[in-house]
Amino acid sequence: MNRDLTVHDWIVAGVWLAVGLAAGVLLRLLLRWLGKHATRTSWSGDDVLVDALRALIPVAALTGGIAAAAAALPLTGKVNHTVNQILTVLLILAATITAARVVAGLVRAVTQSRSGVAGSASIFVNITRVVVLAMGCLVVLQTLGISIAPLLTALGVGGLAVALALQDTLANLFAGIHILASKTIQPGDYIRLTSGEEGYVVDINWRNTVVRNLSNNLVIIPNAQLSSTNMTNFSRPEQEMTLTVQVGVGYDSDLDHVERVTSEVVTEVMTEIEGAIPEHEPAIRFHTFGDSRISFTVILGVGEFSDQYRIKHEFVKRLHKRYHVEGIRIPSPARTVALQQNGVAIPPQRDGSLSIP
């Protein structure tokens, strides 16, 4: 301290501190107002940016006020250097955390917009957040006068031991990156594994893939296992798919009439049921002469995988009702059993039962 503290020094320092505090409050209110306007835009990046700056700007304003207050006081060079160093580290940490939030938020927004549904590929979000935070920590160490060269050397030597100890974790990490980079699976896709697990992909993180099945339960699959197994992705190359329903009518049916009636029911279902494709053209294909029926396949258009159950339910109900009105018979399987005893056929009784002496 070069001279004694005076009341004037305390007043000036207090004024600077109050100015910094007031500026932080005003800037936070301004950012809150900007945040309300940002929510009205279609781009989600401005929401992320304003939300991150809402935490940084007040801290920066308060730090500037403290620095100005410290400069107004007659501090010694050592104390002044220590205060400035602490404030610089605080500002760097706040900027680093803000940058990590901004970058992670932008990455999350990009992954969500490309997946087409709500959901996130948190593996990219976590990687970018860790990289930004690590760079900020290195800057802080350099600011404090700590050489980072030996630290980087130690990390390089110890990296091999860490890699050997975390083989499974690293395998899942790189498998997850490969899955997302190859775009074979994206959050929101409906997949089915050869082992039987199926459902919507909720998230792909650094270790596993989270799948939500139709019963609303979560299935956790390691990324390495997912990348090495056979699977069917019902959302690629597009979500729309076709649904086949097997139907059979009696041999005495007029097949042209059957085809016309079935087409009308298909058109009705496609236009009235949610999840169906209205522009889908009815497709009916007769293919088999069965034991008691002529079988054919009806092809329906479905918007996405889970819609097929509701559409099939409505189609079967409406088709059965319409066939009943039109007099089209759907035969049930019939079998005739002939029994013999000592080479003599046993005739059935009047009620259709067999009497075996």
Disulfide bonds with the S-S distance in Angstrom:
none
